[in-house]
Amino acid sequence: MNTQTKHPNIGTIVSIRGSVVDAEFDQQLPDLLAELRTDAPEPVIVEVLEHRDEHTVRGVALTPTRGLARGDLLCDQGHGLQIPIGKDVLGRVLDVFGQPLDDGEPLDRAQWRPIHQPPVPLIRRRASNVSFETGIKAIDLLAPIEQGGKAGLLGGAGVGKTVLIKELIHNMIGEQQGVSIFCGIGERIREAAEMYDDIRQVGVLENTVLLFGQMNEPPGARFRTGQAALTIAEYFREEARRDVLLLIDNVFRFVQAGSEISGLLGQIPSRLGYQPTLSSDLADLEERICSTDAGAITSVQAIYVPADDLTDPAVVHTFTHLSATIILSRDRASRGLYPAVQPLRSTSKMLTPVVVGERHYHVARQVRETLASYEELRDVIAMLGVEELSDEDQLTVNRARRLERFLTQPFHTTEHFTGQPGKTVTLEDTLDGCERILDDEFHDISEQRLMMIGRIDEALAEDKESSDQQEEKA
């Protein structure tokens, strides 16, 4: 727990500008990233970011500065911001200061650790050629996630990023028996409450930690939420020796918080108004996510794409850290094809014959080629109709439309409002279904039979049931 030093180093506030606080210390300057607190029932917490001169520091308040005045005292805590770790945090909802948001017991007796930790040395890092099976057909087939790697869910507003993250939490704990840590950066309070309720309803809360830096909090608190979540993840990897699924929603809000802090500190903005330290800010967060001999941290990160522009600097800088990119398409979402994974733009470094095997690589390549050919023919179909295409092109369109629908899937975390039971599909069943569609086994079956199913045999079962009903009516 946070404790003051034996001989407290006390400073006096000399300037307050929004969240930026300057303070003078006569004894000694606090270290960079040190935590400063006011002495009050509701303390204001300030993190030191600059040494202005030999007696003055500048920091950013991580809590509201309402009521703070010049002349108020700030006490150097002798350490940086800390977060509780250990088994006690499982099943809990915390803020960036380690305080419970779920009306549970305080975590005063837990072990506390500074959130600023160096990345794992290169010699301890472990390269992995094992893919993490998610049970989601479109991802496992076209953009397999590396165990211990970083995957990005990129898309604009309303295309299903958060729903995909909820499903990954369900599948990781239910099937893999791991620990999941959800890090909500800039989350709306409504979304945080929905996430908590959904995870509790599917029965996986006891192996999950939820950490929120909510949208109404100062930018400093939102900016440090990612490091706090990583500190908890590193404990479970190194000391509990458990594999961890770290889900971050949303990396763009992390960048946005950093941009706000940069503006408050008076730094000259770079392209499109982002902070000049955008690249290093992201690297400080991303480089701590890795695998060691003790365990793996597999990270899935939702990344909001402003105006659906994938060339935005925040998105481009994030790309460099990812081993898999899963692009969510607004066009597919508008057609009801969920999950709205764009098959032609989603990629993974794992999708090579050496890693996933010849069969998986060959099927994924055939699926992409078929869907790419269909994409080229869509304008012709819109103007002239399918009937004007050659026989070979008509077969390609037939396969592509059935593949599109087979790659949709009902989720466990949406059962309560769709009424449709969720399906977890193994990679073997996904490959089998795609191969049979490519071999034209389902040429004569209605494409709607392949919509929102799990295994491919479910389409045959539905077709047989429909035929039996028609015979009874006849």
C-alpha positions in Angstrom: 0.0 0.0 0.0 1.1 3.6 -0.5 3.2 4.8 2.4 5.0 8.1 3.0 8.7 8.2 3.6 10.0 8.4 7.2 11.1 12.0 6.7 8.5 13.4 4.3 9.7 15.7 1.5 7.2 18.5 1.5 6.7 21.0 -1.4 4.5 24.0 -2.0 2.3 24.5 -5.0 3.2 27.6 -6.9 1.1 27.3 -10.1 -2.0 25.4 -11.3 -3.1 25.4 -14.9 -5.8 22.9 -15.5 -4.2 19.5 -14.7 -0.6 20.9 -14.8 0.8 21.6 -11.3 4.1 23.3 -10.4 5.6 22.9 -7.0 8.7 24.1 -5.1 10.7 21.7 -2.9 13.4 23.2 -0.6 14.9 19.9 0.7 15.3 17.9 -2.6 13.6 17.4 -5.9 11.3 14.4 -6.2 12.4 11.9 -8.8 10.8 11.9 -12.3 7.5 9.8 -12.2 7.3 10.2 -8.4 3.9 10.3 -6.9 2.9 13.5 -5.0 -0.2 13.8 -2.8 -2.0 16.6 -1.0 -2.9 16.0 2.6 -6.7 15.8 2.5 -9.6 13.3 2.8 -9.8 13.4 -1.0 -6.2 13.8 -1.9 -5.1 15.2 -5.3 -2.5 12.9 -6.8 0.2 14.4 -9.1 2.9 12.6 -11.1 6.2 14.4 -11.7 7.0 14.7 -15.4 9.6 17.6 -15.5 12.3 19.2 -13.4 11.9 22.9 -14.2 14.9 24.1 -12.2 16.8 23.1 -9.0 13.8 23.7 -6.8 10.7 23.3 -9.0 9.0 20.3 -10.5 6.1 20.2 -13.0 3.6 17.4 -12.8 0.2 16.3 -14.2 -2.6 15.7 -11.8 -4.2 12.2 -12.1 -7.3 13.3 -10.1 -9.5 16.4 -10.5 -7.8 19.6 -9.2 -11.0 21.2 -8.1 -10.3 23.0 -4.8 -6.6 23.0 -5.1 -4.9 26.4 -4.5 -1.4 28.0 -4.6 0.3 27.5 -1.3 -1.2 24.0 -0.7 1.4 21.4 0.3 2.4 18.3 -1.7 4.1 15.4 -0.1 6.6 13.3 -2.0 5.6 9.6 -1.5 9.1 8.4 -2.3 7.9 6.1 -5.1 5.9 6.1 -8.3 2.3 5.2 -8.8 1.5 1.7 -7.5 -1.1 -1.0 -8.2 -2.0 -4.1 -6.2 -1.0 -7.5 -7.6 -1.6 -11.1 -6.6 -4.6 -13.5 -6.5 -6.6 -11.0 -4.5 -7.2 -8.9 -7.6 -8.9 -11.7 -9.5 -12.6 -11.0 -10.0 -12.2 -7.4 -9.1 -12.8 -4.1 -10.9 -10.2 -1.4 -10.2 -9.1 2.0 -11.2 -5.6 3.2 -12.0 -4.8 3.8 -8.3 -5.8 0.2 -7.3 -9.0 1.3 -5.6 -12.1 -1.0 -6.1 -14.9 0.2 -8.3 -17.1 -2.8 -7.5 -18.0 -2.0 -3.8 -15.8 -4.9 -2.7 -13.3 -5.0 0.1 -10.3 -2.6 -0.1 -7.0 -4.3 -1.2 -4.9 -2.7 1.5 -3.4 -6.1 2.5 -2.4 -7.0 -1.1 1.2 -6.6 -2.3 1.6 -3.3 -4.2 4.1 -2.8 -7.1 5.1 0.4 -9.1 3.4 0.6 -12.5 6.6 1.8 -14.2 8.7 -1.3 -14.9 11.4 -1.9 -17.5 10.7 -4.2 -20.4 12.0 -7.8 -20.2 15.6 -8.1 -21.4 16.1 -9.4 -24.9 17.9 -12.5 -23.6 14.8 -13.6 -21.6 12.3 -13.2 -24.4 10.9 -16.2 -26.1 9.9 -16.4 -29.7 6.7 -18.4 -30.3 5.5 -20.3 -33.3 2.3 -21.5 -31.5 -0.9 -19.9 -32.7 -3.6 -19.1 -30.1 -6.9 -20.7 -31.1 -9.7 -18.3 -30.4 -12.7 -20.5 -31.6 -13.7 -17.6 -34.0 -13.6 -18.9 -37.5 -12.6 -15.8 -39.4 -9.7 -15.0 -37.1 -8.3 -18.5 -36.7 -8.4 -19.1 -40.5 -7.2 -15.8 -41.9 -5.4 -13.9 -39.1 -4.2 -16.4 -36.5 -3.1 -14.8 -33.3 0.4 -15.7 -32.0 0.6 -17.0 -28.5 2.5 -14.3 -26.7 2.0 -11.9 -29.6 0.0 -8.7 -30.1 -3.1 -8.6 -32.3 -5.0 -5.5 -33.2 -8.7 -5.2 -33.9 -8.9 -2.1 -36.1 -12.2 -0.4 -37.1 -14.3 2.6 -36.8 -17.2 3.2 -34.3 -19.9 0.5 -34.2 -18.3 -2.3 -36.1 -18.0 -4.8 -33.2 -14.6 -4.3 -31.6 -15.9 -4.6 -28.0 -18.1 -7.6 -28.8 -15.1 -9.4 -30.2 -13.1 -8.7 -27.1 -15.9 -10.0 -24.8 -16.0 -13.2 -26.8 -12.2 -13.6 -26.6 -12.4 -13.3 -22.8 -15.1 -16.0 -22.7 -13.1 -18.4 -24.9 -9.8 -17.8 -23.3 -10.9 -18.6 -19.8 -13.5 -21.3 -20.8 -11.2 -23.2 -23.1 -7.7 -22.3 -22.1 -8.0 -21.9 -18.3 -5.9 -18.8 -18.4 -6.2 -15.4 -16.7 -7.8 -12.5 -18.6 -7.1 -8.8 -17.8 -9.3 -6.2 -19.4 -7.9 -2.7 -19.6 -10.5 -0.1 -20.5 -8.8 3.2 -21.5 -11.2 6.0 -22.1 -14.2 3.8 -21.6 -17.6 5.3 -21.3 -19.1 4.5 -17.9 -22.0 2.7 -19.6 -19.6 0.5 -21.5 -17.7 -0.4 -18.3 -20.9 -1.4 -16.5 -22.0 -3.5 -19.5 -18.6 -5.2 -19.7 -18.7 -6.1 -16.0 -22.3 -7.5 -16.2 -21.5 -9.5 -19.4 -18.4 -11.1 -17.9 -20.3 -11.9 -14.7 -23.2 -13.4 -16.5 -21.1 -15.8 -18.6 -19.4 -17.0 -15.4 -15.8 -16.1 -16.0 -15.4 -13.2 -13.6 -13.4 -15.2 -11.0 -10.4 -15.4 -13.4 -10.7 -11.9 -14.8 -9.3 -8.5 -13.6 -11.0 -5.4 -15.0 -9.1 -2.1 -14.9 -10.7 1.1 -16.0 -9.5 4.6 -16.8 -12.9 6.1 -17.6 -13.6 8.8 -20.1 -14.6 11.3 -17.4 -11.2 11.0 -15.6 -8.3 13.4 -16.2 -6.0 12.5 -19.1 -3.1 11.5 -16.7 -5.2 8.7 -15.2 -6.3 7.4 -18.6 -2.7 7.6 -19.8 -1.4 5.4 -17.0 -4.1 2.7 -17.1 -2.2 0.6 -19.6 0.9 0.5 -17.5 -1.1 -0.5 -14.5 -2.8 -3.4 -16.3 0.6 -4.5 -17.6 2.0 -4.6 -14.1 -0.8 -7.0 -13.0 -0.2 -9.1 -16.2 3.5 -9.4 -15.5 2.8 -10.7 -12.0 0.7 -13.5 -13.3 3.2 -14.3 -16.0 6.4 -14.2 -13.9 5.3 -15.3 -10.4 2.0 -17.2 -10.9 3.5 -18.7 -14.1 0.1 -18.5 -15.9 -0.6 -17.5 -19.5 -2.4 -14.2 -19.7 -4.8 -12.7 -22.2 -4.5 -8.9 -22.0 -7.3 -7.1 -23.8 -7.0 -3.3 -24.3 -9.9 -1.2 -25.3 -8.9 1.2 -26.7 -5.3 2.0 -27.8 -6.4 5.2 -29.7 -7.8 6.5 -26.4 -4.3 5.9 -24.9 -2.8 8.0 -27.7 -5.5 10.6 -27.2 -4.7 10.9 -23.5 -1.0 11.3 -24.3 -1.9 14.0 -26.8 -3.9 15.9 -24.2 -1.0 15.8 -21.7 1.4 17.0 -24.4 -0.8 19.9 -25.1 -1.1 20.8 -21.4 2.6 20.7 -21.0 3.0 23.1 -24.0 4.8 20.7 -26.3 4.8 21.5 -30.0 2.4 19.1 -31.7 3.4 17.0 -34.6 1.4 15.8 -37.6 -2.4 16.1 -37.2 -2.0 17.5 -33.7 -0.5 14.3 -32.1 2.2 14.6 -29.4 5.8 14.6 -30.7 6.5 11.6 -28.5 3.8 9.4 -30.1 6.2 6.7 -31.2 8.0 6.4 -27.9 4.8 6.6 -25.8 3.4 3.6 -27.7 6.7 1.7 -27.5 6.8 2.2 -23.7 3.5 0.3 -23.5 3.9 -2.3 -26.3 7.4 -3.4 -25.5 6.4 -4.8 -22.1 4.0 -7.2 -23.8 6.0 -10.4 -24.6 6.6 -14.1 -23.7 9.2 -15.5 -21.4 10.1 -19.0 -20.1 7.6 -18.4 -17.3 4.6 -17.7 -19.4 3.1 -15.7 -22.2 1.1 -12.5 -22.4 -1.1 -12.6 -25.4 -2.5 -9.1 -26.2 -5.6 -8.3 -28.2 -6.0 -4.5 -28.7 -9.0 -2.7 -30.0 -7.8 0.3 -32.1 -10.3 3.0 -33.1 -9.6 4.2 -36.6 -10.6 7.9 -36.9 -12.9 8.4 -39.9 -12.0 4.9 -41.0 -8.6 6.2 -42.2 -6.0 3.5 -41.8 -3.2 6.1 -42.6 -3.9 8.1 -39.4 -0.5 8.4 -37.5 -1.9 6.8 -34.4 -2.9 3.7 -36.4 0.3 3.6 -38.4 2.5 3.8 -35.4 0.5 1.0 -33.7 0.8 -1.3 -36.8 4.6 -1.6 -36.3 4.1 -3.4 -32.9 1.4 -5.9 -34.1 2.0 -9.5 -35.2 -1.6 -9.8 -36.4 -4.0 -7.1 -37.8 -7.7 -7.9 -37.8 -9.5 -5.2 -39.9 -13.2 -4.8 -39.1 -15.2 -3.7 -42.2 -18.1 -1.2 -42.0 -19.5 -2.6 -45.3 -19.7 -6.2 -43.8 -21.3 -4.9 -40.6 -23.9 -3.1 -42.6 -24.7 -6.4 -44.4 -25.1 -8.2 -41.1 -22.0 -10.3 -41.6 -20.7 -10.6 -38.0 -18.0 -10.7 -36.9 -17.3 -8.1 -39.5 -13.7 -9.2 -40.2 -12.4 -8.0 -43.6 -10.8 -11.1 -45.0 -8.7 -9.4 -47.7 -7.0 -6.9 -45.5 -6.6 -8.9 -42.2 -3.1 -10.4 -41.9 -0.9 -12.3 -39.6 2.8 -13.2 -39.6 1.8 -16.7 -38.4 0.0 -17.5 -41.6 2.9 -19.3 -43.3 3.3 -23.0 -44.2 6.1 -23.5 -41.7 4.0 -22.3 -38.8 0.4 -23.2 -39.5 1.0 -26.1 -41.9 0.5 -26.6 -45.6 -3.2 -27.4 -45.3 -4.2 -24.3 -43.3 -2.0 -22.1 -45.5 -3.5 -23.5 -48.7 -7.1 -23.2 -47.6 -6.6 -19.6 -46.3 -5.0 -18.7 -49.6 -7.8 -20.3 -51.7 -10.4 -18.5 -49.6 -8.7 -15.1 -50.1 -8.3 -15.7 -53.8 -12.0 -16.6 -54.2 -13.2 -13.6 -52.2 -10.8 -11.3 -54.1 -12.2 -12.6 -57.4 -15.8 -12.0 -56.2 -14.8 -8.4 -55.1 -13.6 -7.7 -58.6 -16.9 -9.0 -60.1 -19.2 -7.1 -57.8 -19.4 -4.0 -60.1 -20.2 -6.2 -63.1 -22.9 -8.0 -61.2 -24.4 -4.7 -60.0 -24.7 -3.4 -63.6 -25.4 -6.6 -65.6 -26.5 -9.3 -63.2 -24.9 -12.7 -62.3 -26.5 -14.3 -65.4 -24.1 -12.4 -67.7 -21.0 -13.9 -66.1 -19.2 -16.9 -67.5 -19.9 -20.3 -66.0 -16.5 -20.2 -64.2 -17.2 -16.8 -62.7 -20.6 -17.8 -61.6 -19.1 -20.8 -59.7 -16.6 -18.4 -58.1 -19.4 -16.0 -57.0 -21.4 -19.0 -55.6 -18.4 -20.2 -53.5 -17.5 -16.7 -52.3 -21.0 -15.9 -51.1 -21.2 -19.1 -49.2 -17.7 -18.6 -47.7 -18.7 -15.1 -46.6 -21.7 -16.5 -44.7 -19.9 -19.5 -43.3 -17.3 -17.2 -41.7 -20.1 -15.5 -39.7 -20.7 -16.9 -36.2 -23.0 -16.5 -33.2 -21.2 -15.4 -30.0 -21.7 -16.6 -26.5 -21.6 -13.1 -25.2 -24.5 -12.0 -27.4 -26.9 -14.8 -26.5 -28.9 -12.8 -24.1 -30.1 -10.3 -26.7 -30.0 -12.4 -29.9 -31.5 -15.5 -28.4 -29.1 -17.6 -30.6 -26.7 -19.9 -28.7 -23.1 -19.1 -29.1 -20.7 -21.4 -31.0 -17.0 -22.0 -30.5 -15.6 -23.6 -33.6 -12.3 -25.5 -33.7 -9.7 -24.8 -36.4 -10.2 -28.3 -37.8 -13.9 -27.7 -38.3 -13.3 -24.3 -39.9 -10.8 -25.8 -42.4 -13.1 -28.7 -43.1 -16.0 -26.4 -43.8 -14.0 -24.1 -46.1 -12.6 -27.0 -48.1 -16.1 -28.5 -48.7 -17.4 -25.1 -49.8 -14.5 -24.7 -52.2 -15.2 -28.2 -53.5 -18.7 -27.1 -54.4 -20.3 -29.6 -52.0 -22.8 -26.8 -51.0 -23.4 -25.4 -54.4 -27.2 -26.2 -54.4 -27.8 -25.4 -50.7 -29.2 -22.0 -49.9 -26.5 -19.6 -48.8 -28.7 -18.5 -45.9 -28.3 -22.0 -44.4 -24.6 -21.2 -43.9 -25.4 -17.9 -42.1 -24.6 -17.8 -38.3 -23.8 -21.4 -37.8 -20.8 -23.2 -36.2 -19.7 -26.4 -37.9 -20.5 -26.8 -41.6 -22.6 -29.9 -40.9 -25.2 -27.7 -39.2 -26.2 -26.4 -42.6 -26.9 -30.0 -43.8 -28.9 -30.7 -40.7 -31.0 -27.5 -41.2 -31.5 -28.4 -44.9 -32.7 -31.9 -44.0 -35.1 -30.6 -41.4 -36.5 -28.2 -43.9 -37.0 -30.9 -46.5 -38.8 -33.1 -43.9 -41.2 -30.3 -43.0 -42.0 -29.7 -46.7 -42.7 -33.5 -47.2 -45.0 -33.5 -44.1 -47.0 -30.5 -45.5 -47.2 -32.2 -48.9 
